[in-house]
Amino acid sequence: MPRINLLPWREAQRKDRKLAFLVALGVAALAAGVTAFAAFLLYGSMIEGQQRRNNELRAAIKTLDKEIEEINSLESAKQKFIARMEIIEKLQRSRPEIVHVFDEIVHSLPEGVYLTSVKQNGMRLKFEGIAQSSTRVSSFMRNIDGSQWLRNPELEVVQTSKGSGPGSSFTLTADQVTTAGADGVSSKVAKAKIRKASASGQEARQ
């Protein structure tokens, strides 16, 4: 005998579709949540990696800054060392020069002239003395002008002595001749030695 379903089948079909829609919606929401969480983890790891690289770059920059400061301090120390070498070399050369200057002064003094004071300010010499006449002073200036270690004589004062002794007191100045060319050459040699030593030190460090 045939059976007849008298239940509202359309209502049951509608409930099944609604249930299937809700299940699909839940699955989609779950998938979206998992995707968002995965994206969050991915971006978080990317940000963390970038921050780590930034920290490494900052540390490297600090290290480079320290090395640059050390290089600058070494350069300054090198310049000071070169300046000291030049001063020492000038002093070493000036020792025999002053001997030549005094010897030249003795040979430049004509008869009838003697000095009471010799002062030096830098490369400028100041002579004070007494001469029998102004002609003797002129002769002294000519001798200075033809000297190898003295030049540019300039007469400042000539006064006739009013005391007991005859003659004229005078004051004149002159320039000391120095080996300027040798200064430049020795300076270049000293700098070349320092550059060579620096290059050797860099090669040794490498």
The 8 nearest C-alpha neighbors of each residue, nearest first, counted from 0:
[[1, 2, 3, 4, 5, 6, 8, 7],
 [2, 0, 3, 4, 5, 6, 8, 7],
 [3, 1, 4, 0, 5, 6, 8, 7],
 [2, 4, 5, 1, 6, 0, 8, 7],
 [5, 3, 6, 2, 8, 7, 1, 9],
 [4, 6, 3, 7, 8, 2, 9, 10],
 [7, 5, 4, 8, 11, 9, 10, 3],
 [6, 8, 10, 9, 5, 11, 4, 12],
 [9, 7, 11, 10, 6, 12, 5, 4],
 [8, 10, 12, 11, 7, 13, 14, 6],
 [9, 11, 13, 8, 12, 7, 14, 6],
 [12, 10, 8, 14, 13, 9, 15, 7],
 [11, 13, 9, 15, 14, 10, 8, 16],
 [14, 12, 10, 16, 11, 15, 17, 9],
 [15, 13, 17, 11, 12, 16, 18, 10],
 [14, 16, 12, 18, 17, 13, 19, 11],
 [17, 15, 19, 13, 18, 14, 20, 12],
 [18, 16, 14, 20, 19, 15, 13, 21],
 [17, 19, 15, 21, 16, 20, 14, 22],
 [18, 20, 16, 22, 17, 21, 15, 23],
 [21, 19, 23, 17, 18, 22, 24, 16],
 [20, 22, 24, 18, 23, 19, 25, 17],
 [21, 23, 25, 19, 24, 20, 26, 18],
 [24, 22, 20, 26, 25, 21, 27, 19],
 [23, 25, 21, 27, 22, 26, 20, 28],
 [26, 24, 28, 22, 27, 23, 29, 21],
 [25, 27, 29, 23, 28, 24, 30, 22],
 [28, 26, 30, 24, 25, 29, 31, 23],
 [29, 27, 31, 25, 30, 26, 24, 32],
 [30, 28, 26, 32, 31, 27, 25, 33],
 [29, 31, 27, 33, 32, 28, 34, 26],
 [30, 32, 28, 34, 29, 33, 35, 27],
 [33, 31, 29, 35, 34, 30, 36, 28],
 [32, 34, 36, 30, 35, 31, 37, 29],
 [35, 33, 31, 37, 32, 36, 30, 38],
 [36, 34, 38, 32, 37, 33, 39, 31],
 [35, 37, 39, 33, 38, 34, 32, 40],
 [36, 38, 34, 40, 39, 35, 33, 41],
 [37, 39, 41, 35, 36, 40, 42, 34],
 [40, 38, 36, 42, 37, 41, 43, 35],
 [39, 41, 43, 37, 38, 42, 44, 36],
 [42, 40, 38, 44, 43, 39, 37, 45],
 [43, 41, 45, 39, 44, 40, 46, 38],
 [44, 42, 40, 46, 45, 41, 39, 47],
 [43, 45, 47, 41, 42, 46, 48, 40],
 [46, 44, 42, 48, 43, 47, 49, 41],
 [47, 45, 49, 43, 48, 44, 42, 50],
 [46, 48, 44, 50, 45, 49, 43, 51],
 [49, 47, 51, 45, 46, 50, 44, 52],
 [50, 48, 52, 46, 51, 47, 53, 45],
 [51, 49, 53, 47, 52, 48, 46, 54],
 [50, 52, 48, 54, 49, 53, 47, 55],
 [51, 53, 55, 49, 54, 50, 56, 48],
 [54, 52, 50, 56, 51, 55, 49, 57],
 [53, 55, 57, 51, 56, 52, 50, 58],
 [54, 56, 52, 58, 53, 57, 59, 51],
 [55, 57, 59, 53, 54, 58, 60, 52],
 [58, 56, 60, 54, 59, 55, 53, 61],
 [57, 59, 55, 61, 56, 60, 54, 62],
 [58, 60, 56, 62, 57, 61, 55, 63],
 [61, 59, 57, 63, 62, 58, 56, 64],
 [62, 60, 64, 58, 63, 59, 57, 65],
 [61, 63, 59, 65, 60, 64, 58, 66],
 [62, 64, 66, 60, 65, 61, 67, 59],
 [63, 65, 61, 67, 62, 66, 60, 68],
 [66, 64, 68, 62, 63, 67, 69, 61],
 [65, 67, 63, 69, 68, 64, 70, 62],
 [68, 66, 70, 64, 69, 65, 63, 71],
 [69, 67, 71, 65, 66, 70, 72, 64],
 [68, 70, 66, 72, 67, 71, 73, 65],
 [71, 69, 67, 73, 68, 72, 74, 66],
 [72, 70, 74, 68, 73, 69, 67, 75],
 [71, 73, 69, 75, 74, 70, 76, 68],
 [74, 72, 76, 70, 71, 75, 77, 69],
 [75, 73, 77, 71, 72, 76, 70, 78],
 [74, 76, 72, 78, 77, 73, 71, 79],
 [77, 75, 73, 79, 74, 78, 80, 72],
 [76, 78, 74, 80, 75, 79, 73, 81],
 [79, 77, 81, 75, 80, 76, 82, 74],
 [78, 80, 82, 76, 77, 81, 83, 75],
 [79, 81, 77, 83, 78, 82, 76, 84],
 [80, 82, 84, 78, 83, 79, 77, 85],
 [83, 81, 79, 85, 80, 84, 78, 86],
 [84, 82, 86, 80, 85, 81, 87, 79],
 [85, 83, 81, 87, 82, 86, 88, 80],
 [84, 86, 88, 82, 83, 87, 186, 89],
 [87, 85, 83, 89, 88, 84, 90, 82],
 [88, 86, 90, 84, 89, 85, 83, 91],
 [87, 89, 91, 85, 90, 86, 84, 92],
 [90, 88, 86, 92, 91, 87, 93, 85],
 [91, 89, 93, 87, 92, 88, 86, 94],
 [90, 92, 88, 89, 93, 94, 87, 95],
 [91, 93, 89, 90, 94, 88, 95, 96],
 [92, 94, 96, 90, 91, 95, 89, 97],
 [95, 93, 96, 92, 91, 97, 90, 98],
 [94, 96, 98, 97, 93, 92, 99, 91],
 [97, 95, 93, 99, 98, 94, 100, 92],
 [98, 96, 100, 99, 95, 94, 93, 101],
 [97, 99, 95, 96, 101, 100, 102, 94],
 [98, 100, 102, 96, 97, 101, 103, 95],
 [101, 99, 97, 103, 98, 102, 148, 96],
 [102, 100, 104, 103, 98, 99, 97, 105],
 [101, 103, 99, 105, 100, 104, 98, 106],
 [102, 104, 100, 106, 101, 105, 107, 99],
 [105, 103, 101, 107, 102, 106, 100, 108],
 [106, 104, 102, 103, 107, 108, 101, 100],
 [105, 107, 103, 104, 108, 102, 109, 142],
 [106, 108, 104, 142, 105, 103, 143, 139],
 [109, 107, 105, 106, 139, 104, 112, 110],
 [110, 108, 112, 139, 107, 111, 135, 138],
 [111, 109, 112, 108, 135, 113, 130, 131],
 [110, 112, 131, 130, 109, 135, 113, 132],
 [113, 111, 130, 110, 129, 109, 108, 131],
 [114, 112, 128, 129, 130, 115, 111, 108],
 [113, 115, 128, 116, 127, 129, 112, 126],
 [114, 116, 128, 127, 113, 117, 129, 126],
 [117, 115, 127, 114, 126, 118, 128, 125],
 [118, 116, 126, 125, 127, 119, 124, 115],
 [119, 117, 125, 124, 116, 126, 120, 123],
 [118, 120, 124, 123, 121, 125, 122, 117],
 [121, 119, 123, 122, 124, 118, 125, 174],
 [120, 122, 123, 119, 124, 175, 174, 118],
 [121, 123, 175, 174, 120, 124, 119, 176],
 [122, 124, 174, 120, 121, 119, 173, 175],
 [125, 123, 119, 173, 172, 118, 174, 120],
 [124, 126, 172, 118, 117, 171, 119, 173],
 [127, 125, 117, 171, 170, 116, 172, 128],
 [126, 128, 170, 116, 115, 114, 169, 117],
 [129, 127, 114, 115, 169, 113, 168, 126],
 [128, 130, 168, 167, 113, 112, 169, 114],
 [131, 129, 112, 167, 132, 166, 111, 135],
 [130, 132, 166, 111, 167, 112, 135, 165],
 [133, 131, 134, 130, 135, 166, 167, 136],
 [132, 134, 136, 135, 137, 167, 130, 131],
 [135, 133, 137, 132, 136, 138, 131, 130],
 [134, 136, 138, 133, 137, 132, 130, 139],
 [137, 135, 139, 133, 134, 138, 140, 130],
 [138, 136, 134, 140, 139, 135, 141, 133],
 [137, 139, 135, 141, 136, 140, 142, 134],
 [138, 140, 136, 142, 137, 141, 108, 109],
 [141, 139, 143, 137, 142, 138, 152, 144],
 [142, 140, 144, 138, 143, 139, 137, 145],
 [141, 143, 139, 107, 145, 140, 144, 146],
 [144, 142, 146, 140, 141, 145, 149, 150],
 [143, 145, 141, 150, 142, 146, 140, 151],
 [146, 144, 142, 143, 141, 147, 150, 149],
 [145, 147, 143, 149, 144, 148, 142, 150],
 [146, 148, 149, 145, 176, 150, 103, 143],
 [147, 149, 176, 146, 100, 175, 103, 150],
 [150, 148, 175, 146, 176, 143, 174, 147],
 [149, 151, 144, 174, 173, 152, 143, 175],
 [150, 152, 173, 174, 144, 153, 149, 143],
 [153, 151, 173, 172, 150, 140, 144, 143],
 [154, 152, 172, 171, 173, 155, 151, 140],
 [153, 155, 171, 156, 170, 172, 152, 157],
 [154, 156, 171, 170, 153, 157, 172, 169],
 [155, 157, 170, 169, 154, 158, 171, 168],
 [158, 156, 169, 168, 167, 170, 159, 155],
 [159, 157, 168, 167, 160, 169, 156, 166],
 [158, 160, 167, 166, 168, 161, 157, 165],
 [161, 159, 167, 162, 166, 158, 168, 165],
 [162, 160, 159, 163, 164, 165, 166, 167],
 [163, 161, 160, 164, 165, 159, 166, 167],
 [162, 164, 165, 161, 160, 166, 159, 167],
 [165, 163, 162, 166, 160, 161, 167, 131],
 [166, 164, 160, 163, 131, 167, 162, 161],
 [165, 167, 131, 130, 132, 160, 159, 129],
 [168, 166, 159, 160, 158, 130, 129, 132],
 [169, 167, 129, 158, 128, 157, 159, 160],
 [168, 170, 157, 156, 128, 127, 129, 158],
 [169, 171, 127, 156, 155, 126, 154, 157],
 [172, 170, 154, 155, 126, 153, 125, 169],
 [171, 173, 125, 153, 124, 152, 126, 154],
 [174, 172, 152, 124, 151, 150, 123, 153],
 [175, 173, 123, 150, 149, 122, 151, 124],
 [174, 176, 149, 122, 148, 123, 177, 150],
 [177, 175, 148, 149, 174, 150, 178, 147],
 [176, 178, 179, 175, 148, 96, 93, 122],
 [177, 179, 181, 180, 182, 176, 92, 96],
 [180, 178, 182, 181, 177, 183, 176, 184],
 [179, 181, 183, 182, 178, 184, 177, 185],
 [180, 182, 184, 178, 179, 183, 185, 186],
 [183, 181, 179, 185, 180, 184, 186, 178],
 [182, 184, 186, 180, 181, 185, 187, 179],
 [185, 183, 181, 187, 186, 182, 188, 180],
 [184, 186, 188, 182, 187, 183, 181, 189],
 [187, 185, 183, 189, 184, 188, 182, 85],
 [188, 186, 190, 184, 185, 189, 191, 183],
 [187, 189, 185, 191, 186, 190, 192, 184],
 [188, 190, 186, 192, 191, 187, 185, 193],
 [191, 189, 193, 187, 192, 188, 194, 186],
 [190, 192, 188, 194, 189, 193, 187, 195],
 [193, 191, 189, 195, 190, 194, 196, 188],
 [192, 194, 190, 196, 195, 191, 197, 189],
 [195, 193, 197, 191, 196, 192, 198, 190],
 [196, 194, 192, 198, 193, 197, 191, 199],
 [195, 197, 193, 199, 194, 198, 192, 200],
 [196, 198, 194, 200, 199, 195, 193, 201],
 [197, 199, 201, 195, 200, 196, 194, 202],
 [200, 198, 196, 202, 197, 201, 203, 195],
 [201, 199, 203, 197, 198, 202, 196, 204],
 [200, 202, 204, 198, 203, 199, 205, 197],
 [203, 201, 205, 199, 204, 200, 198, 197],
 [202, 204, 200, 201, 205, 199, 198, 197],
 [203, 205, 201, 202, 200, 199, 198, 197],
 [204, 202, 203, 201, 200, 199, 198, 197]]
